[in-house]
């Protein structure tokens, strides 16, 4: 039984719900491998594949799928905002106010495999792009650039402009545009402070990722996988779906000994799984989480989830439970399509 919360008002949100779709883990991997990695359905690289940014593009998409960040949020991160690799399964980081929707900065949680892939991109494709740009002198041509001299603590940084003037500002006030003008000094010269770069070594505007996703969808369609596609926001939807499934199972199993009245009292005091997902997504209103993102669970009984979970991994559970849902996309090859 769900907690009593106000329903979302009719209006634009109702229209938006009709367009919401999800990818289960197998569907996402198939889309990524064919659309971004340039693989055939056999797992071999497509003959003549010329993708030069596969490491970057896969790392970015895996990041959205793993963290639930919106495209402008994930696309505007700075290198200095990456958390250290502690070896734990998930690491906690902070999204700046000026980069978040409605300027509501928040904590977000990143799977370690995503962090490792991002750090590998920094040392691989990104480092190569920086070297090329430094050799070509591109960074000297950037207008109104700011040099990030040091981290002052408390999410504050010391910046220096071309005239030598210095100021200390909070990372929370630096929006996507300002971040594209931030550089750091290295032994080889200036380098961008932004995490994501174009092939020419210049900071990648968040809107540039829309083109990446469109091209990936075209490759997937050309491979014959009609109906399998992805958008940045769809990856956010899918992250919410996975966490709701996991949270619901753990919640119901842990408190299965409570009676109906006790469960109602418990939820009134401590909330429900909806509030877990609300926190992960950074929604201001739990009604948004319930009405827009997680529609597939509306008519799904908890008992069915638990039954499927016995002895099964979460991935298999998701594939089984949502196999027939019209707006949850799975891997059409594994599902038995004639490809």
C-alpha positions in Angstrom: 0.0 0.0 0.0 1.4 3.4 -1.0 1.6 6.4 1.3 -1.0 9.1 0.9 0.6 11.8 -1.4 -1.0 14.3 -3.7 -1.3 13.3 -7.3 0.3 15.3 -10.0 -2.0 17.9 -11.6 -3.4 17.3 -15.0 -1.6 19.3 -17.7 1.8 19.0 -19.4 2.9 16.2 -17.1 0.1 14.0 -18.3 1.2 14.4 -21.9 4.8 13.8 -20.9 3.9 10.5 -19.2 2.8 9.1 -22.5 6.3 9.5 -23.9 8.2 7.9 -21.0 9.9 4.7 -21.9 12.4 2.5 -20.1 15.3 0.1 -20.9 16.1 -3.0 -18.9 19.8 -3.9 -18.4 19.9 -6.2 -21.4 18.2 -3.7 -23.7 20.5 -0.9 -22.6 23.7 -3.0 -23.2 22.5 -4.0 -26.7 21.8 -0.4 -27.5 25.1 0.8 -26.2 27.2 -1.9 -27.8 25.7 -1.5 -31.3 25.1 2.3 -31.2 28.1 3.6 -29.3 30.8 0.8 -29.4 30.3 -0.1 -33.0 29.7 -3.8 -32.4 27.7 -6.3 -34.4 25.1 -8.5 -32.7 27.7 -11.2 -32.7 29.9 -9.1 -30.5 32.5 -8.4 -33.2 33.4 -4.9 -34.2 31.7 -3.7 -37.4 34.0 -3.8 -40.4 35.3 -0.3 -41.1 34.1 1.1 -37.8 35.5 4.7 -37.4 34.2 5.6 -34.0 37.0 7.7 -32.4 35.1 8.6 -29.2 33.7 5.2 -28.1 35.4 5.3 -24.7 34.0 8.7 -24.0 30.5 8.0 -25.3 30.1 4.7 -23.5 31.4 6.2 -20.3 29.0 9.1 -20.5 26.0 6.9 -21.3 26.9 4.4 -18.6 27.1 7.3 -16.2 23.6 8.5 -16.9 22.3 5.0 -16.7 24.1 4.4 -13.4 23.5 7.7 -11.6 20.2 9.0 -13.0 21.7 12.4 -13.7 20.0 14.6 -16.3 22.0 15.3 -19.5 22.9 18.9 -18.6 23.9 17.8 -15.1 26.2 14.9 -16.1 27.5 16.9 -19.1 28.7 19.9 -17.0 30.9 18.1 -14.4 34.4 19.2 -13.7 37.4 16.9 -13.2 37.8 18.2 -9.7 34.3 17.2 -8.8 34.9 13.5 -9.4 35.0 11.6 -6.0 38.0 9.6 -5.1 37.9 5.8 -5.8 37.4 4.4 -2.3 37.0 0.8 -3.6 33.3 0.8 -2.3 30.5 -0.3 -4.6 29.0 3.2 -4.7 30.6 6.6 -4.2 28.8 9.8 -3.2 29.3 13.0 -5.0 27.7 16.4 -5.2 25.9 18.2 -8.1 26.4 21.9 -8.2 23.4 24.2 -7.7 24.0 26.1 -11.0 24.1 22.8 -13.0 21.0 21.2 -11.5 17.4 21.6 -12.6 15.8 24.6 -10.8 19.2 25.2 -9.3 18.6 22.5 -6.6 22.0 21.0 -6.1 22.1 17.6 -4.4 24.1 14.6 -3.6 24.1 11.7 -6.1 25.4 8.2 -6.0 27.7 6.7 -8.6 28.5 3.0 -9.1 32.2 2.4 -8.8 32.3 0.8 -12.2 31.1 4.2 -13.6 33.8 6.1 -11.7 36.5 3.7 -12.9 35.3 4.1 -16.5 35.3 7.8 -16.2 38.8 7.8 -14.8 39.9 5.5 -17.6 38.5 8.0 -20.1 40.4 10.8 -18.4 43.7 8.9 -18.8 42.8 7.6 -22.3 40.8 9.4 -25.0 40.6 12.7 -23.0 44.3 12.9 -22.4 45.0 12.3 -26.1 42.5 15.1 -27.1 44.2 17.5 -24.6 47.6 16.8 -26.1 46.4 17.4 -29.6 44.8 20.7 -28.6 47.8 21.9 -26.7 50.0 21.2 -29.7 47.6 23.1 -31.9 47.5 26.0 -29.5 43.7 25.9 -29.3 43.5 26.8 -25.6 45.3 30.1 -26.1 42.4 31.1 -28.4 39.7 30.6 -25.8 38.2 34.0 -25.0 37.5 35.1 -21.4 39.1 32.0 -20.0 39.6 31.5 -16.3 42.4 29.5 -14.6 41.4 27.3 -11.7 44.4 27.7 -9.5 43.5 25.7 -6.4 40.7 24.2 -4.4 40.1 26.4 -1.4 38.0 23.9 0.5 34.3 23.8 1.2 33.6 23.5 -2.5 35.3 26.9 -3.1 37.9 27.4 -5.8 40.4 30.2 -6.6 40.1 31.6 -10.1 42.4 33.9 -12.1 41.4 35.8 -15.2 43.6 36.9 -18.1 44.3 40.2 -16.4 45.6 38.4 -13.3 42.7 39.3 -11.1 41.8 36.6 -8.6 38.6 35.6 -6.9 37.3 32.8 -4.7 33.9 31.4 -5.7 31.8 28.4 -4.9 31.5 25.6 -7.4 27.8 25.8 -6.8 27.6 29.2 -8.7 29.5 28.0 -11.8 27.0 27.0 -14.5 27.6 25.0 -17.7 28.7 28.1 -19.7 31.2 29.3 -17.1 32.6 25.8 -16.7 33.5 25.7 -20.4 35.9 28.6 -19.7 37.7 27.0 -16.8 41.2 25.7 -17.3 44.0 24.4 -15.2 47.7 24.7 -15.6 49.7 21.6 -16.3 53.4 21.0 -17.1 52.4 20.8 -20.8 50.3 24.0 -20.7 46.7 24.9 -20.1 44.1 22.1 -20.1 40.3 22.2 -19.6 38.8 21.7 -16.2 35.7 20.2 -17.7 35.4 16.4 -17.6 33.9 15.9 -21.1 35.8 17.1 -24.2 35.2 17.0 -27.9 37.7 15.3 -30.1 39.4 18.7 -30.7 40.1 18.9 -27.0 37.6 21.7 -26.3 34.9 21.3 -23.6 31.8 19.5 -24.9 28.6 21.5 -24.7 25.9 19.4 -23.1 23.7 19.8 -26.1 26.4 18.0 -28.2 25.3 14.7 -26.5 22.0 14.9 -28.3 23.8 14.3 -31.6 25.6 11.4 -30.1 22.4 9.7 -29.1 20.8 10.4 -32.4 23.7 8.8 -34.3 23.6 5.8 -32.0 19.9 5.3 -32.6 20.5 5.5 -36.3 23.2 2.7 -36.1 20.9 0.5 -34.0 18.0 1.0 -36.5 20.4 0.2 -39.4 21.4 -3.0 -37.6 17.7 -4.1 -38.0 16.7 -3.6 -34.3 13.5 -1.7 -35.0 12.0 -0.1 -31.9 15.2 -0.2 -29.8 16.3 3.3 -29.1 17.5 5.5 -26.2 17.5 9.2 -25.1 19.5 10.7 -22.2 16.3 11.1 -20.2 15.3 7.5 -20.9 18.4 6.3 -19.1 17.4 8.4 -16.1 13.9 6.7 -16.2 15.6 3.3 -16.4 17.8 4.0 -13.4 14.7 4.9 -11.4 13.0 1.7 -12.4 15.9 -0.5 -11.4 16.2 1.1 -8.0 12.5 0.9 -7.3 12.5 -2.8 -8.1 15.5 -3.4 -5.8 14.2 -1.2 -3.0 10.7 -2.7 -3.1 12.0 -6.2 -2.7 14.3 -5.3 0.2 11.6 -3.3 1.9 8.9 -5.9 1.7 11.2 -8.7 2.7 12.7 -6.9 5.7 9.3 -5.9 7.1 7.3 -8.9 6.0 6.6 -9.8 9.7 4.7 -6.6 10.3 0.9 -6.6 10.1 -1.0 -4.3 7.8 -1.7 -1.7 10.5 2.0 -1.9 11.6 3.2 -1.4 8.0 0.9 1.6 7.6 2.3 3.2 10.8 5.8 2.4 9.7 5.3 4.0 6.3 3.8 7.1 7.9 6.9 7.5 10.1 9.7 6.5 7.7 8.2 6.8 4.2 8.3 4.2 1.4 10.5 3.1 -1.5 9.0 6.0 -3.5 10.9 8.4 -1.3 14.2 6.4 -1.8 13.8 6.9 -5.6 12.8 10.5 -5.1 16.1 11.1 -3.3 18.1 9.4 -5.9 16.5 11.4 -8.7 16.5 14.7 -6.8 12.8 15.4 -7.3 11.2 18.1 -5.2 7.9 16.3 -5.1 7.4 12.5 -4.7 4.3 12.7 -6.8 6.6 13.4 -9.8 8.5 10.2 -9.1 5.3 8.2 -8.7 3.3 9.5 -11.6 5.9 10.0 -14.3 8.8 7.6 -13.9 7.5 4.4 -12.4 4.2 3.7 -14.2 5.1 0.0 -14.9 4.8 -0.8 -11.2 1.3 0.6 -10.8 -0.4 -2.8 -11.3 2.4 -5.0 -10.3 1.8 -7.0 -7.0 4.7 -7.1 -4.6 4.1 -10.9 -4.2 4.9 -11.4 -7.9 8.2 -9.5 -7.5 9.2 -11.6 -4.5 8.2 -14.8 -6.3 10.4 -13.9 -9.2 13.3 -12.8 -7.0 13.9 -16.2 -5.2 17.2 -17.5 -6.5 17.3 -14.9 -9.3 19.6 -12.0 -9.9 18.0 -8.5 -10.2 18.8 -8.4 -13.9 16.9 -11.6 -14.6 14.0 -10.3 -12.4 13.7 -7.1 -14.4 13.8 -9.0 -17.7 11.1 -11.4 -16.6 8.7 -9.0 -14.9 8.7 -6.4 -17.7 9.0 -8.8 -20.7 5.5 -7.8 -21.9 5.3 -4.2 -20.9 4.9 -2.0 -24.0 7.2 0.7 -22.8 10.0 -1.2 -21.2 12.6 -2.1 -23.9 14.7 -5.2 -23.6 17.3 -6.8 -25.8 15.3 -8.0 -28.9 18.0 -10.6 -29.8 17.9 -12.3 -26.4 14.1 -12.0 -26.4 14.0 -14.3 -29.4 13.5 -11.8 -32.2 14.3 -12.9 -35.7 17.4 -10.8 -36.3 
